[in-house]
Amino acid sequence: MSATHTVIRYGHELNRDDYPWPTFSPAEFTRRHDLVRGFMAENDLDCLLVSGNCALWERGWANVRWLSNFIGTMELDAFVIFPRDGEPTLAILGLNARLPDRIARSVIPDVRGALNTSPIVLERLRELRLETGRIGIVRPAPWISISQDHHAALREAFPRAQFPEYSDEFWRLRLVLSDEELDCLDEAGRIGDCAVQAIMDGLRPGMRETDLFRIVYDTFAREGGEIPTMVLAAAESMFRPVSGFQRPRPIDRTIEVGDVLLLELGARERHGYEAQTGKPIIFGPPTDEYADLFDVMFTAYQRVVAALRPGCTARDLREAGQVILDRGYQIVAPLVHGVFNPIDAGPFVGTSHRPDKDVRLEPNMACCVEIHPCTPDVRKGVFIGDTFVITADGSRSVNKLPPVLTQL
């Protein structure tokens, strides 16, 4: 092993009370770790390599964070090496393994760092004597796997081991939320509402699209939300529409009378739980075509929300949103998607470009309803979205601002 890949461990006494990172109760982490061990037993696995990275607005850390409470600062990746028998290990960037404030965030005591996490993974698997083991890989997102150099190192070092990959199977462990997780989701909903309200209170014609983004990020920071987090926003003229989609970055544009705001915010609270929301806002009365778009948007929103209840399936949700297609518009975003990072870790229903992913809803599951009808040329579109928790007999929204059209 080269010197640049030497595995590093913090060599001093560490008092985690000096670094009060947000965390969950010991009982909550015990619950999570027990679920993982049960998952390994069910799938005949000796160990899991749970990977994370900074992709998708840092959502790629979600599973590493769920198990360890750690979120990377400069890491290209991180791993929780979780054996079926024995204690887990957290593999991170070498510099951060020298910094007590960084490793104090982890509830897993065994934290090891290297410039490349690959030697840590190999070292720990050898310690566990898993040269011929069945070692599951949990990807950071359903469509993103671990890097090719890690795959190559694992297969070269352990040619007789098996490395099946898991994504949706692991995420399903997380779909029913604990009380502590539900509290986090409610807080994320509050932060998102504060940002939407701040836009309503502070944005006016003559301001720039950059001001729209500034208001959102300032509110997130003031209310204790995580940054970076997802912000999709755009101002489009109802008289000269160009795009029916939100933008991830502002353009140099002045907001004018006759504009419609496309607003989708993925507000995250300090533990990383995200509740997406967005309310329709216009400057001046809607044109006839936009009035029809708003009408179909609200109709679909009400029908989809009414369908959210235990036992609900993808078919039920797609039928609830069918009014958009019946009225001659496109469905350009999922009618319903999961709240986890990434969004398609749970139900994913309603788009024209991807097949539905069915998850039969149960109490304490959560999902985001987002209704985004567009004209066939995708030049005109409107959006509304909120995050819901499934209850014993229906659902409740974590977003408290009413689902109405606001004219400024």
C-alpha positions in Angstrom: 0.0 0.0 0.0 1.5 3.4 -1.0 2.2 6.1 1.6 -0.4 8.3 0.1 -3.1 5.7 0.9 -2.0 5.1 4.5 -5.0 4.6 6.7 -5.3 7.2 9.5 -7.0 7.1 12.8 -7.5 9.9 15.3 -4.8 9.4 18.0 -6.1 11.5 20.9 -8.8 11.3 23.4 -12.1 12.7 22.0 -14.8 14.4 23.9 -17.9 14.4 21.6 -19.6 16.9 24.0 -17.2 19.5 22.7 -18.8 19.3 19.3 -22.6 19.3 19.7 -23.6 18.2 16.2 -27.3 17.4 15.7 -28.0 13.8 16.2 -30.6 11.2 17.2 -31.1 9.2 20.3 -29.1 6.1 21.0 -32.3 4.1 20.8 -32.9 5.5 17.3 -29.5 4.4 16.0 -30.0 1.0 17.7 -33.3 0.6 15.8 -31.5 1.5 12.5 -28.6 -0.9 13.1 -31.0 -3.7 14.1 -32.9 -3.2 10.8 -29.6 -3.4 8.9 -28.6 -6.7 10.6 -32.0 -8.1 9.8 -31.6 -7.0 6.2 -28.3 -8.9 6.0 -29.8 -12.0 7.6 -32.7 -11.9 5.1 -30.4 -11.5 2.1 -27.7 -14.0 3.4 -25.0 -11.2 3.6 -21.9 -11.3 5.7 -21.3 -7.5 5.4 -22.7 -4.4 3.8 -20.6 -1.6 2.2 -23.0 1.4 2.5 -21.6 4.2 0.2 -22.2 7.9 0.1 -21.1 10.9 -1.8 -22.0 14.6 -2.4 -24.2 14.0 -5.5 -27.7 15.3 -5.9 -27.5 18.4 -3.7 -25.6 16.3 -1.1 -28.4 13.8 -1.0 -26.0 11.1 -1.8 -24.8 11.1 1.9 -28.2 9.9 3.1 -27.6 6.3 3.9 -24.1 6.9 5.4 -25.7 9.6 7.5 -28.6 7.4 8.5 -26.2 4.8 9.9 -23.4 7.0 11.3 -24.7 10.6 11.6 -21.6 11.6 9.5 -21.8 13.8 6.5 -18.8 14.5 4.4 -17.2 17.9 4.0 -14.7 17.4 1.2 -15.1 13.6 0.6 -15.6 12.3 -2.9 -17.1 9.3 -1.1 -17.5 7.7 2.3 -18.4 4.1 3.4 -20.0 2.5 6.4 -18.5 -1.0 6.5 -21.2 -2.8 8.4 -20.6 -6.5 9.3 -23.4 -8.9 10.2 -21.3 -9.9 13.2 -19.1 -7.2 14.7 -18.9 -3.5 15.0 -19.2 -1.1 12.0 -16.5 1.1 10.6 -16.7 4.5 9.0 -14.3 5.2 6.1 -13.7 8.9 5.2 -11.2 11.3 3.7 -7.9 11.2 5.5 -7.6 14.8 6.5 -11.0 14.7 8.2 -9.9 11.7 10.2 -7.3 14.0 11.9 -9.9 16.6 12.9 -11.8 16.0 16.1 -14.8 18.1 15.2 -15.3 16.1 12.0 -15.1 12.6 13.5 -17.1 13.7 16.6 -20.1 13.8 14.3 -20.0 10.0 13.9 -21.8 7.8 16.3 -19.7 5.0 15.1 -16.5 5.0 17.2 -14.2 3.3 14.6 -13.5 6.1 12.1 -10.6 5.6 9.6 -9.4 8.0 6.9 -7.3 7.8 3.8 -6.8 9.9 0.6 -8.8 7.1 -1.1 -11.3 5.1 1.0 -10.5 1.9 -0.9 -7.6 0.7 1.4 -9.8 1.2 4.4 -12.5 -1.0 3.0 -10.0 -3.7 2.1 -8.3 -3.5 5.5 -11.5 -3.9 7.4 -12.8 -6.7 5.2 -9.5 -8.6 5.9 -9.9 -8.0 9.6 -13.4 -9.5 9.4 -11.9 -12.5 7.4 -14.4 -12.1 4.6 -12.1 -13.1 1.7 -14.8 -15.5 0.6 -17.8 -13.7 2.0 -21.0 -12.4 0.5 -20.6 -8.6 0.7 -23.5 -6.4 -0.3 -22.9 -2.9 -1.9 -25.5 -0.2 -1.1 -25.3 2.5 -3.7 -25.6 6.1 -2.8 -28.5 6.5 -5.2 -30.4 4.0 -7.4 -28.6 5.2 -10.5 -25.2 5.8 -9.0 -22.8 3.0 -7.9 -19.4 3.1 -6.2 -16.5 4.1 -8.3 -14.8 1.8 -10.8 -11.5 1.8 -8.9 -13.3 0.5 -5.8 -15.0 -2.2 -7.7 -11.6 -3.2 -9.2 -9.8 -3.2 -5.9 -12.5 -5.3 -4.3 -12.5 -7.9 -7.0 -8.7 -8.0 -7.2 -8.2 -8.4 -3.4 -11.1 -10.8 -2.9 -11.6 -12.9 -6.1 -13.6 -15.5 -4.3 -16.0 -13.1 -2.6 -19.4 -12.0 -3.9 -20.4 -8.4 -4.3 -24.2 -8.1 -5.1 -25.5 -4.6 -5.4 -28.5 -3.2 -3.5 -30.4 0.0 -3.8 -34.2 -0.1 -3.6 -34.0 -3.1 -1.3 -32.0 -1.2 1.3 -34.1 2.0 0.9 -37.2 0.1 1.7 -35.9 -0.3 5.3 -36.4 3.4 5.7 -39.8 4.0 4.2 -41.7 3.8 7.5 -40.4 6.7 9.6 -39.8 6.7 13.3 -41.2 9.4 15.6 -37.8 11.1 15.6 -37.7 11.1 11.8 -41.2 12.5 11.6 -40.3 15.4 13.9 -37.5 16.2 11.5 -39.8 16.1 8.5 -42.2 18.5 10.2 -39.3 20.9 10.9 -38.3 20.7 7.2 -41.8 21.5 6.3 -41.8 24.6 8.6 -38.5 25.8 7.0 -39.9 25.4 3.5 -43.1 27.3 4.5 -40.9 30.2 5.9 -39.1 30.4 2.6 -42.3 30.5 0.5 -43.8 33.1 2.8 -40.6 35.2 2.6 -40.9 35.3 -1.1 -44.5 36.4 -0.9 -43.5 39.1 1.6 -40.4 40.4 -0.1 -40.3 39.8 -3.9 -41.8 42.4 -6.1 -41.6 43.5 -9.8 -38.4 45.3 -10.6 -36.3 42.9 -8.5 -34.0 40.4 -10.1 -34.3 36.6 -10.3 -31.1 36.6 -8.2 -33.1 38.3 -5.4 -35.6 35.4 -5.5 -32.7 32.9 -4.8 -31.2 35.3 -2.2 -34.5 35.4 -0.3 -34.7 31.6 -0.3 -31.1 30.9 0.9 -31.3 33.7 3.5 -34.4 32.2 4.9 -33.0 28.7 5.0 -29.9 29.9 6.9 -32.0 32.1 9.3 -34.4 29.2 10.1 -31.7 26.6 10.7 -31.9 24.8 7.4 -29.1 23.0 5.7 -27.2 24.7 2.8 -26.7 23.6 0.1 -30.2 22.3 -0.4 -32.4 22.0 -3.5 -33.7 25.3 -4.9 -35.5 25.3 -8.3 -37.0 28.6 -9.2 -37.7 30.8 -12.2 -39.8 33.8 -13.3 -41.4 33.5 -16.7 -43.6 36.0 -18.5 -47.2 34.8 -19.1 -47.2 36.9 -22.3 -43.8 35.7 -23.6 -43.2 32.2 -22.1 -40.0 30.4 -22.9 -39.8 27.5 -20.4 -42.3 25.7 -18.2 -39.5 24.5 -15.9 -37.7 25.8 -12.9 -34.0 26.6 -12.9 -31.3 25.4 -10.5 -29.5 28.8 -10.9 -30.9 32.3 -11.4 -30.4 34.1 -14.7 -29.9 37.8 -15.2 -33.6 38.7 -15.5 -35.8 41.4 -14.0 -39.1 40.2 -12.6 -42.0 42.0 -14.3 -45.8 42.4 -14.0 -47.3 39.5 -15.8 -44.7 37.0 -14.6 -45.5 33.6 -13.1 -43.1 32.1 -10.5 -42.2 28.4 -10.9 -41.0 27.5 -7.4 -39.8 24.1 -6.0 -37.9 24.1 -2.8 -36.3 21.0 -1.1 -36.0 22.5 2.4 -33.8 20.4 4.7 -33.5 20.7 8.4 -30.3 20.2 10.4 -30.4 16.4 10.3 -30.8 16.4 6.5 -34.5 15.4 6.3 -36.1 17.1 3.3 -39.6 18.3 2.7 -40.3 19.7 -0.8 -42.8 22.4 -1.3 -43.7 25.1 -3.8 -46.7 27.4 -4.1 -48.0 29.2 -7.3 -47.3 32.9 -7.3 -48.1 35.4 -10.1 -47.6 39.2 -10.6 -50.9 40.3 -12.0 -53.9 38.4 -13.2 -53.4 35.2 -15.1 -54.0 35.0 -18.9 -56.8 32.7 -20.0 -54.3 29.9 -20.9 -52.6 30.2 -17.5 -55.9 30.3 -15.7 -56.7 26.9 -17.3 -53.3 25.6 -16.3 -53.9 26.6 -12.7 -57.3 25.1 -12.8 -56.1 21.7 -13.9 -53.1 21.9 -11.5 -55.4 22.5 -8.5 -57.8 19.8 -9.6 -55.0 17.2 -9.9 -53.5 18.3 -6.6 -56.8 17.8 -4.8 -57.4 14.4 -6.4 -53.9 13.1 -5.7 -53.9 14.3 -2.1 -57.4 12.7 -1.6 -55.9 9.4 -2.8 -53.1 9.3 -0.3 -54.0 6.7 2.3 -52.8 3.3 3.6 -53.0 0.8 0.8 -52.7 3.4 -2.0 -50.8 2.2 -5.1 -49.1 3.7 -8.1 -52.2 2.9 -10.1 -54.4 4.9 -7.7 -52.2 7.9 -7.9 -51.8 7.9 -11.7 -55.6 7.7 -12.1 -55.9 10.6 -9.7 -53.6 12.7 -11.9 -55.1 11.6 -15.2 -57.1 14.9 -15.4 -53.9 16.6 -16.6 -53.6 14.4 -19.7 -57.4 14.5 -20.2 -57.2 18.3 -20.5 -54.5 18.1 -23.1 -51.4 18.9 -21.0 -48.2 17.0 -20.2 -47.1 15.5 -16.9 -43.5 16.5 -16.7 -42.7 15.6 -13.1 -43.7 12.7 -10.9 -47.1 13.2 -9.4 -45.8 11.6 -6.3 -42.2 10.8 -5.2 -40.4 9.7 -2.1 -39.0 12.1 0.4 -35.6 10.3 0.7 -32.5 11.3 -1.0 -32.8 10.6 -3.9 -36.4 11.1 -4.5 -37.0 7.8 -6.3 -36.0 5.8 -3.2 -39.7 5.5 -2.4 -42.8 5.7 -4.6 -42.2 7.4 -8.0 -45.4 7.8 -10.0 -46.7 9.7 -13.0 -43.9 10.8 -15.3 -44.0 10.1 -19.0 -40.3 9.5 -19.3 -39.9 6.8 -16.6 -41.9 3.8 -15.5 -43.9 4.0 -12.3 -42.2 2.5 -9.2 -44.9 1.1 -7.0 -44.8 1.3 -3.2 -48.0 0.4 -1.4 -48.3 3.2 1.2 -48.4 2.5 4.9 -48.9 4.8 8.0 -45.8 6.8 8.8 -44.5 6.6 5.2 -44.0 10.0 3.6 -44.1 11.4 0.0 -44.1 14.6 -1.9 -47.0 15.5 -4.2 -45.9 17.7 -7.0 -48.3 18.7 -9.8 -46.5 20.3 -12.8 -48.7 20.4 -15.9 -47.1 21.9 -19.0 -48.3 22.7 -22.5 -47.2 20.1 -25.2 -44.3 22.4 -26.3 -43.2 22.7 -22.6 -43.1 26.5 -22.9 -45.9 27.1 -20.4 -46.1 25.4 -17.1 -47.2 25.8 -13.5 -46.3 24.0 -10.3 -47.5 23.2 -6.8 -46.0 20.8 -4.3 -46.2 19.7 -0.7 -44.9 16.9 1.5 -47.3 14.5 3.2 -47.1 11.8 5.9 -49.5 8.9 5.6 -51.8 8.5 8.6 -54.0 5.7 9.8 -56.9 6.8 7.6 -55.4 9.3 5.1 -52.6 11.8 5.1 -51.4 15.1 6.6 -49.2 17.8 5.1 -46.1 18.9 6.8 -46.5 22.2 4.9 -49.1 24.5 6.5 -49.4 27.3 3.9 -52.6 26.8 2.0 -52.5 25.4 -1.5 -53.8 28.5 -3.2 -52.7 30.9 -6.0 -51.1 34.0 -4.6 -51.3 37.2 -6.8 -48.7 39.9 -5.8 
